[in-house]
Amino acid sequence: MRRLKEDRLASILFITPSVILLAIFVYVFIGWTGFISLTKWNNVLPDYTFVGLHNYKNLFANMRFQIDIHNTVIFTIVFVSSCLAIGLLLALLIDQKIKGESFFRNIFLLPLAISFIVTGVVWHWLFNPGSIQLGSIGVNQLFDKIGLGFLKCGWYTDPRIGIIAVAIAAVWQFSGYTMALYLAGMRGIPAELREAAAIDGANRFQTFRYIILPFLKPITFGAIIILGHISLKIFDLVVAMTGSGPGFSTDVPAYFMYDTTFRGNHFSQGASIAIILLLMVSSLIIPYLVYTTRKEGQA
């Protein structure tokens, strides 16, 4: 009994420094950011005059922030849906026990090892529309070479599709990640179920629909949560690839927060953007944590 108490005390002493640091550098600073968002600090010098929700009211009336929310919605839809579709397709192909499986699996996962900054720089060049003097560059040059010149466009310089170009770069980086998730899920399906389905006369599509897909639902749900929170707080890819773009066509809330806080010195407005981003991400993460906790409790 004494030994058990000593072990418990030692465990508490070991984790106490981490708990204290976490409380200070995460939750205290979140509280401080929330307080700043309710003040009048919009200059280099601090001004802690309390203004309530005035900053939030002005923010939602700001045209740039409205464009940012619109861009975030489009980016999230394109990014999440494309990653899920491409990742599932790649997982299905690799699950066929093809030769060189490990090689292809590593190739598809390789982009995940690259930072968003590097991805942004590379795709900035690939989507460079070129000019009259230089001609076509990158993807547009490829379209010219293969006779698909009608597909050429301005990519991130076109306000209509600028955010989609950024989403394509993000999909390239994370589709391999969803492939790995789906492949792990497929490999966890008992072989007896597939064999029983084949004996009952089920074809490949029926096996996929009635056996594989139901087993992949938890993985799909988890992937949506992970990809969704990445899309909501996307920043470095936008910075490296496009910035805010023409007419804020590729601007996102995180970039707006950086711009308004550290370039414009509007600290209270930047803090209010940060709190809204926190609430947006929490709206995804908290329900997922509650769901997984209840599921583990039932198990």
VEXKE-886876 format. One line per field, with one value per residue (C-alpha): residue number from 1; residue in three letters; x, y, z. Coordinates in Angstrom, 1 decimal. Layout:
N
pos <- [NUM | ...]
code <- [ALA | ...]
X <- [X | ...]
Y <- [Y | ...]
Z <- [Z | ...]
This chain:
299
pos <- [1 | 2 | 3 | 4 | 5 | 6 | 7 | 8 | 9 | 10 | 11 | 12 | 13 | 14 | 15 | 16 | 17 | 18 | 19 | 20 | 21 | 22 | 23 | 24 | 25 | 26 | 27 | 28 | 29 | 30 | 31 | 32 | 33 | 34 | 35 | 36 | 37 | 38 | 39 | 40 | 41 | 42 | 43 | 44 | 45 | 46 | 47 | 48 | 49 | 50 | 51 | 52 | 53 | 54 | 55 | 56 | 57 | 58 | 59 | 60 | 61 | 62 | 63 | 64 | 65 | 66 | 67 | 68 | 69 | 70 | 71 | 72 | 73 | 74 | 75 | 76 | 77 | 78 | 79 | 80 | 81 | 82 | 83 | 84 | 85 | 86 | 87 | 88 | 89 | 90 | 91 | 92 | 93 | 94 | 95 | 96 | 97 | 98 | 99 | 100 | 101 | 102 | 103 | 104 | 105 | 106 | 107 | 108 | 109 | 110 | 111 | 112 | 113 | 114 | 115 | 116 | 117 | 118 | 119 | 120 | 121 | 122 | 123 | 124 | 125 | 126 | 127 | 128 | 129 | 130 | 131 | 132 | 133 | 134 | 135 | 136 | 137 | 138 | 139 | 140 | 141 | 142 | 143 | 144 | 145 | 146 | 147 | 148 | 149 | 150 | 151 | 152 | 153 | 154 | 155 | 156 | 157 | 158 | 159 | 160 | 161 | 162 | 163 | 164 | 165 | 166 | 167 | 168 | 169 | 170 | 171 | 172 | 173 | 174 | 175 | 176 | 177 | 178 | 179 | 180 | 181 | 182 | 183 | 184 | 185 | 186 | 187 | 188 | 189 | 190 | 191 | 192 | 193 | 194 | 195 | 196 | 197 | 198 | 199 | 200 | 201 | 202 | 203 | 204 | 205 | 206 | 207 | 208 | 209 | 210 | 211 | 212 | 213 | 214 | 215 | 216 | 217 | 218 | 219 | 220 | 221 | 222 | 223 | 224 | 225 | 226 | 227 | 228 | 229 | 230 | 231 | 232 | 233 | 234 | 235 | 236 | 237 | 238 | 239 | 240 | 241 | 242 | 243 | 244 | 245 | 246 | 247 | 248 | 249 | 250 | 251 | 252 | 253 | 254 | 255 | 256 | 257 | 258 | 259 | 260 | 261 | 262 | 263 | 264 | 265 | 266 | 267 | 268 | 269 | 270 | 271 | 272 | 273 | 274 | 275 | 276 | 277 | 278 | 279 | 280 | 281 | 282 | 283 | 284 | 285 | 286 | 287 | 288 | 289 | 290 | 291 | 292 | 293 | 294 | 295 | 296 | 297 | 298 | 299]
code <- [MET | ARG | ARG | LEU | LYS | GLU | ASP | ARG | LEU | ALA | SER | ILE | LEU | PHE | ILE | THR | PRO | SER | VAL | ILE | LEU | LEU | ALA | ILE | PHE | VAL | TYR | VAL | PHE | ILE | GLY | TRP | THR | GLY | PHE | ILE | SER | LEU | THR | LYS | TRP | ASN | ASN | VAL | LEU | PRO | ASP | TYR | THR | PHE | VAL | GLY | LEU | HIS | ASN | TYR | LYS | ASN | LEU | PHE | ALA | ASN | MET | ARG | PHE | GLN | ILE | ASP | ILE | HIS | ASN | THR | VAL | ILE | PHE | THR | ILE | VAL | PHE | VAL | SER | SER | CYS | LEU | ALA | ILE | GLY | LEU | LEU | LEU | ALA | LEU | LEU | ILE | ASP | GLN | LYS | ILE | LYS | GLY | GLU | SER | PHE | PHE | ARG | ASN | ILE | PHE | LEU | LEU | PRO | LEU | ALA | ILE | SER | PHE | ILE | VAL | THR | GLY | VAL | VAL | TRP | HIS | TRP | LEU | PHE | ASN | PRO | GLY | SER | ILE | GLN | LEU | GLY | SER | ILE | GLY | VAL | ASN | GLN | LEU | PHE | ASP | LYS | ILE | GLY | LEU | GLY | PHE | LEU | LYS | CYS | GLY | TRP | TYR | THR | ASP | PRO | ARG | ILE | GLY | ILE | ILE | ALA | VAL | ALA | ILE | ALA | ALA | VAL | TRP | GLN | PHE | SER | GLY | TYR | THR | MET | ALA | LEU | TYR | LEU | ALA | GLY | MET | ARG | GLY | ILE | PRO | ALA | GLU | LEU | ARG | GLU | ALA | ALA | ALA | ILE | ASP | GLY | ALA | ASN | ARG | PHE | GLN | THR | PHE | ARG | TYR | ILE | ILE | LEU | PRO | PHE | LEU | LYS | PRO | ILE | THR | PHE | GLY | ALA | ILE | ILE | ILE | LEU | GLY | HIS | ILE | SER | LEU | LYS | ILE | PHE | ASP | LEU | VAL | VAL | ALA | MET | THR | GLY | SER | GLY | PRO | GLY | PHE | SER | THR | ASP | VAL | PRO | ALA | TYR | PHE | MET | TYR | ASP | THR | THR | PHE | ARG | GLY | ASN | HIS | PHE | SER | GLN | GLY | ALA | SER | ILE | ALA | ILE | ILE | LEU | LEU | LEU | MET | VAL | SER | SER | LEU | ILE | ILE | PRO | TYR | LEU | VAL | TYR | THR | THR | ARG | LYS | GLU | GLY | GLN | ALA]
X <- [0.0 | 2.8 | 4.6 | 1.4 | 1.2 | 4.8 | 4.4 | 1.3 | 3.1 | 6.1 | 3.8 | 2.1 | 5.5 | 6.6 | 3.5 | 3.1 | 5.7 | 4.0 | 0.6 | 1.8 | 3.5 | 0.4 | -1.8 | 0.4 | 1.4 | -2.0 | -4.9 | -3.7 | -2.7 | -6.0 | -7.7 | -5.4 | -6.2 | -9.9 | -9.5 | -7.6 | -10.4 | -12.7 | -10.5 | -9.7 | -6.0 | -5.7 | -2.3 | 1.3 | 0.7 | -1.6 | -5.1 | -7.1 | -10.3 | -13.2 | -15.4 | -17.3 | -18.2 | -17.6 | -14.5 | -16.5 | -19.3 | -16.9 | -15.2 | -18.3 | -19.1 | -15.6 | -15.8 | -12.4 | -13.4 | -16.6 | -14.5 | -12.2 | -15.1 | -16.3 | -12.8 | -12.6 | -15.8 | -14.8 | -11.3 | -12.7 | -15.2 | -12.6 | -9.8 | -11.7 | -13.9 | -10.9 | -8.6 | -11.2 | -12.0 | -8.4 | -7.2 | -10.0 | -9.2 | -5.5 | -6.1 | -8.4 | -5.7 | -2.9 | -5.2 | -5.2 | -1.8 | 0.0 | 3.7 | 5.8 | 3.1 | 5.6 | 7.1 | 3.8 | 2.7 | 5.9 | 5.5 | 2.0 | 3.0 | 6.1 | 4.3 | 3.2 | 6.9 | 7.2 | 6.2 | 3.4 | 6.0 | 7.9 | 4.6 | 3.5 | 6.7 | 6.6 | 3.0 | 3.5 | 5.8 | 3.6 | 0.6 | 2.4 | 0.3 | 3.3 | 3.2 | 3.2 | 7.0 | 7.8 | 5.0 | 3.3 | 5.0 | 4.4 | 1.0 | 0.0 | 3.1 | 2.2 | -1.2 | 0.3 | 2.7 | -0.1 | -2.6 | -4.9 | -4.3 | -7.9 | -7.5 | -5.0 | -6.0 | -4.6 | -4.8 | -4.0 | -3.9 | -7.6 | -9.9 | -12.6 | -10.5 | -7.6 | -8.6 | -9.2 | -5.6 | -4.5 | -6.8 | -5.3 | -1.8 | -3.2 | -4.9 | -1.6 | 0.0 | -2.7 | -4.3 | -1.6 | -2.4 | -6.0 | -4.8 | -2.8 | -5.8 | -8.1 | -5.5 | -5.0 | -8.8 | -9.1 | -6.3 | -8.2 | -11.3 | -11.4 | -10.7 | -13.5 | -16.0 | -14.8 | -14.6 | -18.2 | -19.4 | -17.7 | -19.3 | -22.7 | -22.1 | -21.3 | -19.3 | -16.5 | -18.8 | -21.2 | -18.4 | -17.1 | -20.5 | -21.8 | -18.6 | -15.7 | -17.5 | -19.3 | -16.0 | -14.5 | -17.1 | -15.2 | -12.0 | -13.9 | -15.3 | -11.9 | -10.3 | -13.0 | -12.3 | -8.5 | -8.7 | -11.4 | -9.4 | -6.4 | -8.4 | -9.9 | -6.5 | -4.6 | -1.9 | 1.6 | 0.5 | -1.3 | 1.7 | 4.2 | 1.9 | -0.3 | -0.6 | -4.0 | -4.2 | -5.9 | -9.0 | -8.4 | -9.3 | -7.0 | -7.2 | -8.1 | -8.9 | -5.4 | -3.6 | -6.0 | -5.1 | -1.4 | -1.8 | -4.0 | -2.0 | 1.6 | 1.5 | -1.4 | -0.9 | -4.6 | -4.2 | -7.7 | -9.1 | -6.4 | -7.3 | -11.0 | -10.1 | -8.0 | -10.9 | -13.2 | -10.7 | -10.5 | -14.3 | -14.4 | -11.8 | -13.4 | -16.8 | -15.1 | -12.7 | -15.0 | -17.9 | -15.3 | -13.7 | -17.1 | -18.0 | -14.8 | -15.0 | -18.6 | -17.6 | -14.7 | -16.9 | -19.5 | -16.8]
Y <- [0.0 | 2.4 | 1.5 | 2.3 | 5.7 | 6.5 | 5.5 | 7.7 | 10.7 | 10.2 | 10.2 | 13.4 | 15.1 | 14.1 | 15.5 | 18.6 | 20.7 | 19.8 | 20.6 | 24.0 | 24.9 | 23.8 | 25.9 | 29.0 | 28.9 | 27.6 | 28.4 | 31.6 | 33.0 | 32.0 | 33.9 | 36.8 | 36.8 | 36.7 | 39.7 | 41.7 | 41.0 | 42.9 | 46.0 | 49.1 | 48.1 | 49.1 | 50.8 | 50.2 | 51.4 | 49.1 | 50.4 | 48.2 | 50.2 | 47.7 | 47.8 | 44.5 | 42.8 | 46.0 | 44.4 | 41.3 | 43.5 | 45.5 | 42.3 | 40.7 | 43.9 | 44.0 | 43.1 | 41.4 | 39.1 | 38.2 | 37.3 | 35.2 | 33.2 | 32.6 | 31.5 | 29.2 | 27.5 | 26.9 | 25.7 | 23.3 | 21.8 | 21.3 | 20.2 | 17.7 | 16.1 | 15.8 | 14.3 | 11.8 | 10.7 | 10.5 | 8.9 | 6.2 | 5.6 | 5.2 | 2.9 | 0.7 | 0.4 | -0.4 | -2.9 | -5.1 | -6.6 | -4.9 | -5.4 | -2.7 | -1.8 | -0.4 | 1.8 | 3.3 | 3.7 | 5.7 | 7.8 | 8.8 | 9.5 | 11.5 | 14.9 | 14.7 | 14.9 | 18.3 | 21.5 | 23.7 | 26.4 | 24.2 | 23.0 | 26.6 | 27.7 | 24.7 | 25.1 | 28.9 | 28.1 | 25.3 | 27.5 | 30.6 | 31.6 | 33.1 | 36.3 | 37.5 | 38.0 | 34.7 | 32.6 | 29.8 | 28.4 | 25.4 | 23.7 | 26.0 | 25.1 | 21.4 | 22.0 | 23.7 | 20.7 | 18.1 | 20.0 | 21.1 | 24.8 | 25.5 | 24.5 | 27.2 | 29.8 | 32.4 | 30.0 | 31.9 | 35.2 | 34.7 | 36.0 | 33.4 | 30.3 | 31.6 | 29.7 | 26.5 | 26.6 | 26.8 | 23.9 | 21.8 | 22.2 | 21.2 | 18.2 | 17.1 | 17.1 | 15.4 | 12.9 | 10.4 | 10.9 | 9.9 | 7.0 | 5.7 | 6.0 | 4.1 | 1.5 | 0.7 | 0.4 | -1.9 | -4.1 | -4.4 | -5.9 | -9.6 | -11.6 | -14.0 | -11.3 | -10.8 | -14.5 | -15.0 | -12.2 | -13.9 | -17.2 | -15.5 | -14.2 | -10.6 | -8.8 | -6.3 | -3.3 | -5.0 | -6.1 | -2.5 | -1.0 | -3.4 | -4.5 | -2.1 | 1.2 | 0.5 | -0.5 | 2.7 | 5.1 | 5.8 | 6.5 | 8.8 | 10.7 | 11.0 | 12.1 | 14.8 | 16.2 | 16.3 | 17.7 | 20.1 | 21.7 | 22.0 | 23.8 | 26.2 | 27.3 | 27.2 | 29.9 | 28.9 | 27.5 | 30.7 | 32.9 | 30.9 | 30.5 | 33.5 | 35.9 | 37.5 | 37.3 | 39.8 | 41.3 | 39.0 | 36.0 | 33.7 | 35.5 | 33.4 | 34.3 | 33.2 | 35.4 | 38.3 | 37.9 | 38.0 | 41.0 | 43.1 | 42.2 | 42.3 | 44.7 | 47.0 | 46.9 | 46.4 | 44.0 | 43.8 | 43.1 | 40.4 | 38.9 | 38.7 | 36.9 | 34.5 | 33.8 | 33.2 | 30.7 | 29.0 | 28.7 | 27.4 | 24.7 | 23.8 | 23.3 | 20.4 | 19.0 | 19.1 | 17.0 | 14.5 | 14.2 | 13.7 | 11.1 | 9.1 | 9.4 | 8.0 | 5.3 | 4.2 | 4.3 | 2.0 | -0.4]
Z <- [0.0 | 0.9 | -2.3 | -4.3 | -2.7 | -3.4 | -7.0 | -7.3 | -5.7 | -8.0 | -11.0 | -9.9 | -9.3 | -12.8 | -14.6 | -12.5 | -14.4 | -17.7 | -16.3 | -15.0 | -18.3 | -20.3 | -18.1 | -18.5 | -22.1 | -23.5 | -21.3 | -19.7 | -23.0 | -24.5 | -21.7 | -22.3 | -26.0 | -25.2 | -22.8 | -25.5 | -28.0 | -25.6 | -25.3 | -27.4 | -28.1 | -31.8 | -31.7 | -30.7 | -27.2 | -25.1 | -24.4 | -22.1 | -22.3 | -22.2 | -25.3 | -25.0 | -28.2 | -30.3 | -32.0 | -33.0 | -34.4 | -36.5 | -37.6 | -39.0 | -40.8 | -42.4 | -46.1 | -46.0 | -43.1 | -45.0 | -48.0 | -45.7 | -44.4 | -48.0 | -49.0 | -46.0 | -46.8 | -50.4 | -49.4 | -46.8 | -49.2 | -52.0 | -49.7 | -47.5 | -50.2 | -52.6 | -50.0 | -49.0 | -52.6 | -53.8 | -50.5 | -50.8 | -54.4 | -53.8 | -50.8 | -52.9 | -55.6 | -53.2 | -51.3 | -54.5 | -53.4 | -56.4 | -57.0 | -55.5 | -53.0 | -50.4 | -53.2 | -54.2 | -50.6 | -49.8 | -53.0 | -52.0 | -48.4 | -49.4 | -49.8 | -46.1 | -45.1 | -46.8 | -44.9 | -46.2 | -46.9 | -49.4 | -50.9 | -51.4 | -53.1 | -55.5 | -56.4 | -56.7 | -59.6 | -61.0 | -61.1 | -62.4 | -65.4 | -67.3 | -69.3 | -72.9 | -72.8 | -71.1 | -72.5 | -70.5 | -67.4 | -65.2 | -65.6 | -68.4 | -70.3 | -69.8 | -71.2 | -74.3 | -74.8 | -74.7 | -76.8 | -74.0 | -74.2 | -73.7 | -70.0 | -69.3 | -66.8 | -64.3 | -61.4 | -58.2 | -60.1 | -61.1 | -58.4 | -59.4 | -58.8 | -56.7 | -53.5 | -55.5 | -56.7 | -53.1 | -52.2 | -55.0 | -53.5 | -50.1 | -51.6 | -53.2 | -49.8 | -47.7 | -50.0 | -49.2 | -45.5 | -46.0 | -48.2 | -45.2 | -42.9 | -45.3 | -46.1 | -42.5 | -42.1 | -45.0 | -43.7 | -40.4 | -42.1 | -41.4 | -44.5 | -43.5 | -44.3 | -47.8 | -48.4 | -47.1 | -49.4 | -52.4 | -51.5 | -51.4 | -54.9 | -54.1 | -56.8 | -56.0 | -56.0 | -53.6 | -51.3 | -51.3 | -50.6 | -47.9 | -46.2 | -46.7 | -46.6 | -43.3 | -41.6 | -42.9 | -41.5 | -38.2 | -40.2 | -42.6 | -39.6 | -38.0 | -41.3 | -41.8 | -38.3 | -38.9 | -42.4 | -41.4 | -38.5 | -40.9 | -43.4 | -40.8 | -39.6 | -42.9 | -42.9 | -44.1 | -47.4 | -48.2 | -47.1 | -49.3 | -52.3 | -52.8 | -49.9 | -49.8 | -53.6 | -56.0 | -54.3 | -51.3 | -53.4 | -51.5 | -48.1 | -45.1 | -41.4 | -40.1 | -42.7 | -41.9 | -38.2 | -38.9 | -41.3 | -39.0 | -35.8 | -36.7 | -39.7 | -38.8 | -35.0 | -34.5 | -31.6 | -30.3 | -33.8 | -34.3 | -31.0 | -31.9 | -35.2 | -33.1 | -30.8 | -33.7 | -35.2 | -31.8 | -31.7 | -35.3 | -34.6 | -31.3 | -33.0 | -34.8 | -32.1 | -29.1 | -30.6 | -31.8 | -28.4 | -26.8 | -29.4 | -28.9 | -25.1 | -25.1 | -27.5 | -25.4 | -22.3 | -24.0 | -25.0]
